[in-house]
Amino acid sequence: MLRRQLSADGRSRAFVNDQATSVGVLKDLGALLLEVHGQHETVGLLDPRTHRGLLDVFGSVALSAVASAWSGWRAAREAAAALRDLSQRAADETEELTLRLSELDRLDPREGEETALAEERALLGSAEKTLADIATARDVLGGDALSGKLASAYRALERARERAVQAGAPAEGLAMTRLIAACEAVDRALVEAQEATAAIDAAADSFEFQPDQLDKTEERLFALRAMGRKLNIAVELLPAARADFASRLQAIETSSEALRAAEEEATAAREAYLFAANALTAQRRAAGDSLALAVEAELAPLKLEKARFRVAVAELDEDRAGPLGLDKVSFEISTNPGAPFGPMEAIASGGELARFALALKAALAGRGDGAQPLMIFDEVDQGVGGAVADAVGLRLKRLADKAQVLVVTHSAQVAARADAHWRISKAGDDTSTRTRVEPLSPAQREEEIARMLSGAEVTEAARAAARALIG
């Protein structure tokens, strides 16, 4: 339910199903629900934007092939445009990517390298201090010098023992026993000293530490971290960045081929669309010729026998292409022989315009839906009577088979075709006027049609004629 409320101060409110809305929404929604054909306006048919849709309905024109071709062309154009944009940016990006990739190639980062280097650095730092402590222990121990002294002491003790034996000292005597014990002790000390030195050397050798190894490890670790800071990424992501740069360079290098292929695909899609659009144009022109014949067949009974009607199908520029094709469709008329065709609203008078709309609607109803749920005709019978008025009423009746038709008329022949009848009258005084709309019963309807036939005084003959018209 569409409703507009006008107040005495000129303000206006609009409602759709009692929900407040704007007048613009009310107008747009109303255009989908009803058409008005009157002396001063013909809503819908005068708007060229509706003509293509009406023609397609009349001709049962298939739009799916064009819509599908349009989707394919649009997708191909977008893909080519994206690659073209990439190609335009490729020069600057290529230089930057090449520089970064060469730096990473020289650095050659590997997965997990930072962690491994950090652990090695810690170990090497500890190893250097450990080796220093081992060297200190060896120095304090004396190394070979200690063994030499112990060996000299042992030889001296051995000479002393030999002299004692030569002097006849008893082997079991206290002096000889202690001398022998001293030789054995020094001998053991010599052996232990040699083993200790060997153990210290073995411990030092086990670290396998090179003096510059720590420097090399730190240099590598710092180089990796510097590159990470330069690229603003974590060090562990450097290998992935390297692969990404290489992939992007490869894509740029092959983008020219991809762009060429995409443009060829777009060209093929364009040709497919134009082929489908041209086929659609041919269908529309054939449908337009059929519609023109159908409309002109309706004109003569409506006292427009000298008028001509045509459907102009003009080709649009390619930049206005769309899923509905490349056609601009407009309904044009010529009201007199030899007169040029033009838009209906620019050539026809008010009465002619309403009858043209009626003829067009009657022709559309014969082949396609072409009707809004509600159509309003205001004095479509102006200036005609007799057989012409009856022809008007007959066509309005045919339209009412598929839609609701409201007609404002002063013609008895038209009113007699209706299923229901309302009488509109005005009354008032010097200060106000009221319009009254009242439904009529069958008897009142017959009386009103008789009045329309006879004038102020309703005669029996007029009533008989009214009954004959109503049938």
C-alpha positions, 0 to 999 in steps of 0.5 A: 500500500502506497500512501502520501499524506498532504497537510494544510501547510504544504508539508508531505509525508510518504508511507509504504505499508504504513512505514515512513519513507521518502517521496523519491522511494514512493515514486520509484516503487510506484513506477514498478507497480502502475502506469499512467496514460493521460492528457499531460503525461504517459508514465513508462512508455515515454521513457526510452529506458523502458523501450528495450525491455518492452521490445525484448518481452514482445519478441521473447528475445534471449539475453543469456548468450550476450550476458555470458559473453559480456561476463567473459569479456569483462573478466578478460579485460580486467585480467589484461588490465591487471597484467598491464599495470604490473608491466608498467610498474615492472621497470622500477620493481625489477631494479629493486628486486634484482638488487635485493636478490643479488645481495641475498644470493651473495649472503646465501642465508639458510634455514635455521642458520641464525640459531646455529651461529648463535649457539656456535658463537656462545660455544666458541666464546667459552672455548677460548677462555677454557683454552687459556686456562688449560695453557695456564695449567700447562705453564704452571706444571712446567711441561717438559721441564718438569719431566726433565728435572724428575728424570735427572733426579732419578738418574742421580738417585740411581747412581747413589744406589749403585755406589752404595752397593759397591761400598758393600752396603747391605741390601736389607739395611735401612739406608739401602731400603730408603734409597730404593724407595726414593728412586721408586717415588721419583720414577712414579712422579716422572711417569705421572708428570708425563701423563699429566702433560699428555692429558693437558695437551689432549684436553686442549686438542679436543676443543679444535679451536682456531683462533679466527673461528669466533671472528668468522662466526660473529661476522656471519651472524652480524651480516645476517642480522644486518640484512634482516634489518635492511629488509625489515624482516626476521633473519629466519625469513631471509631464505623465504624472502630470497625465494619470493624475490626470485619468483617475482622477478620470474613473474615480471620476466614472463609477464610480457608473455602473459600480458600478450596472452591475456590481451589475445584472450580479451580480443577473442572475448570481445569478438565473441561478445560483439558477435552475440551482440550483433545477433541480438541486434538482429533479433531486436530489429526483427522483433521491432518490425513485428511490433511495428506491424502489430501497433499499426494494426491497432491504430486504424480502429483508434482513428489514427489510420494516417499515423505510423509507428516504428521501433528504432534500434540504434547501435551504441558506442562500444564503451557503453556495452553491457550484458543487455547488448549494444542497442538503444531502442526507442519507439517513434511515431509519425502522425501524418503522411510524409512527416518525419518520425520522432519521439511520441511525446514530441509529436502526438497531442494529448489524446493521440498520445493516450491512444498510441499508448493504448495501441502499443499496450494492446500489441504488447499484450498480444505477444508478451506480458508488457503490462504493469499490475495497474494501468490508469488511462485518463480520457484516452477516448478524448475527441472520438466517439462511435465505433472508435470509442467502442474500439478503445473500450474493446482494447481496454477490456483486453488489457484488463484480462491481464492487469488492473485497468482504471479508466477516466472516461466520458464515453458511454462505449468505453464505460460499458466495457468495464467490470465496475463503475464509479461516479466522480462528482464535485460539490462545494461553495465559495470557500471549498470544493469536495470531490466525491467518488461513489461506486454504482450498483448495476441499476445505477450504472445503467442509468449513468451510461444512459445519461452519458448517451442522452445528456441532462434528460435520460430517455427510455431510448437511452436506457435501452441503448445503455442496456445494449452496450452493457450487454 
